[in-house]
Amino acid sequence: MSIDCINCKARIESFEILMIRNADLADIRLAPDKWTLKEMIAHLIDSASNNHQRFVRLQLEPVLVFPKYDAEEWKNMTRIGSFDYSTLVTLWKTYNVLLLHLIENMNPGALNHVWRREDKDISLEALIHDYFAHMDLHRKMFEDRVEEIGARKS
């Protein structure tokens, strides 16, 4: 298969370690408009669940349209603040291991199938790359938030 997922498993595992290491900071909200670490992980689970559907369904159909995703609305609906942090981290990790399995066993002939969006079409192959780029972006945001919390606690 042509999807290059070298280091994807290591990226998932190292992010999990970062999440676990900062469990004591999970519910700290620095400002009303700033997500907690727990909310960031919940967002990444939303991303995994939405992309799970896309990764499977785009192998079955050459062109698909999916519902819009509004991260703020999903955050508000989940009310994740009362949910157990370690369970959330485990769910995120397990979901990503499943997605990696799907990617590694994907039908190569479907990689050019497209998700038709309002702004542009995106191929299944590009979607997979975007998924991991999104994860990397949020890891950086997570690290920055941890640093910001640490600076405030000092």
C-alpha positions as MATLAB code, in Angstrom:
seq = 'MSIDCINCKARIESFEILMIRNADLADIRLAPDKWTLKEMIAHLIDSASNNHQRFVRLQLEPVLVFPKYDAEEWKNMTRIGSFDYSTLVTLWKTYNVLLLHLIENMNPGALNHVWRREDKDISLEALIHDYFAHMDLHRKMFEDRVEEIGARKS';
ca = [
       0.000    0.000    0.000;
       1.217    3.508   -0.743;
       0.200    5.134    2.550;
       3.388    5.925    4.411;
       2.605    5.364    8.056;
       6.155    4.966    9.261;
       6.326    6.024   12.890;
       2.524    6.336   13.148;
       2.368    3.756   15.932;
       5.274    5.438   17.747;
       3.562    8.828   17.362;
       0.379    7.426   18.891;
       2.263    5.789   21.764;
       4.358    8.848   22.570;
       1.271   11.082   22.551;
      -0.445    8.635   24.915;
       2.531    8.896   27.292;
       2.289   12.697   27.151;
      -1.426   12.496   27.956;
      -0.877   10.136   30.896;
       2.019   12.174   32.259;
      -0.228   15.260   32.444;
      -3.357   13.690   33.935;
      -3.211   16.019   36.934;
      -3.695   18.992   34.588;
      -6.587   17.515   32.609;
      -9.389   19.692   33.943;
      -7.603   23.018   34.297;
      -9.284   25.723   32.216;
      -7.109   28.788   31.722;
      -9.846   30.905   30.147;
     -13.455   30.423   29.010;
     -12.365   30.141   25.374;
      -9.452   27.730   26.029;
     -10.068   24.014   25.964;
      -8.891   21.812   28.805;
      -6.522   18.939   28.057;
      -9.468   16.587   28.546;
     -11.487   18.502   25.944;
      -8.556   18.316   23.540;
      -8.456   14.530   23.874;
     -12.233   14.333   23.426;
     -11.838   16.351   20.220;
      -9.232   13.868   18.992;
     -11.667   11.024   19.707;
     -14.313   12.894   17.705;
     -11.783   13.129   14.895;
     -11.009    9.411   15.120;
     -14.686    8.452   15.079;
     -15.514   10.724   12.138;
     -12.504    9.523   10.190;
     -13.251    5.872   10.994;
     -16.493    6.300    9.036;
     -14.708    8.093    6.205;
     -11.862    5.554    5.949;
     -14.278    2.626    5.690;
     -17.045    4.173    3.609;
     -14.660    5.712    1.079;
     -13.364    2.239    0.313;
     -16.924    1.236   -0.599;
     -17.914    4.236   -2.748;
     -15.881    6.332   -5.204;
     -17.479    9.646   -4.139;
     -19.195   10.494   -0.857;
     -20.502   13.517    1.013;
     -20.265   13.433    4.810;
     -22.011   15.620    7.384;
     -20.229   18.725    8.609;
     -18.296   18.613   11.873;
     -18.391   21.577   14.252;
     -15.773   20.996   16.956;
     -17.278   23.512   19.409;
     -20.765   22.045   19.131;
     -19.434   18.518   19.623;
     -17.441   19.696   22.661;
     -20.567   21.255   24.126;
     -22.671   18.142   23.491;
     -20.217   15.673   25.047;
     -19.992   17.468   28.409;
     -16.746   15.579   28.812;
     -15.699   17.364   32.000;
     -17.268   14.711   34.223;
     -15.817   11.772   32.275;
     -12.868    9.761   33.621;
      -9.580   10.991   32.146;
      -7.755    7.652   32.051;
     -10.715    6.021   30.274;
     -10.660    8.851   27.744;
      -6.929    8.391   27.086;
      -7.383    4.616   26.697;
     -10.249    5.148   24.254;
      -8.168    7.593   22.197;
      -5.220    5.196   22.057;
      -7.339    2.140   21.230;
      -9.276    3.996   18.551;
      -6.062    5.104   16.893;
      -4.600    1.597   16.964;
      -7.784    0.430   15.201;
      -7.486    3.202   12.603;
      -3.875    2.280   11.992;
      -4.959   -1.325   11.418;
      -7.592   -0.138    8.921;
      -5.053    2.002    7.103;
      -2.472   -0.786    6.933;
      -5.095   -3.135    5.454;
      -6.790   -0.645    3.171;
      -7.724   -1.420   -0.413;
      -5.065    0.470   -2.420;
      -7.515    0.817   -5.297;
      -9.718    3.047   -3.143;
      -7.072    5.621   -2.271;
      -8.250    7.929   -5.054;
     -11.900    7.806   -3.916;
     -13.050   11.242   -2.820;
     -14.898   12.967   -0.059;
     -16.846   15.723   -1.795;
     -16.750   18.796    0.401;
     -18.199   22.230   -0.199;
     -14.774   23.802   -0.629;
     -12.953   20.966   -2.434;
     -12.715   17.242   -2.993;
     -10.238   15.317   -0.861;
      -8.989   11.851   -1.740;
      -8.951    9.031    0.777;
      -5.163    9.026    0.602;
      -4.988   12.777    1.332;
      -7.541   12.349    4.116;
      -5.324    9.768    5.831;
      -2.314   12.082    5.627;
      -4.452   14.958    6.942;
      -5.610   12.811    9.855;
      -2.063   12.333   11.120;
      -1.156   15.959   10.404;
      -4.192   16.960   12.490;
      -3.008   14.682   15.294;
       0.463   16.243   15.175;
      -1.044   19.741   15.265;
      -3.071   18.849   18.341;
      -0.096   17.249   20.023;
       1.723   20.568   19.667;
      -1.328   22.393   21.025;
      -1.488   19.916   23.922;
       2.205   20.476   24.715;
       1.717   24.244   24.517;
      -1.283   24.076   26.864;
       0.691   21.968   29.364;
       3.469   24.564   29.255;
       0.968   27.392   29.645;
      -0.641   25.695   32.666;
       2.784   25.119   34.187;
       3.685   28.780   33.759;
       0.463   29.830   35.494;
       1.023   27.418   38.386;
       4.527   28.799   39.045;
];
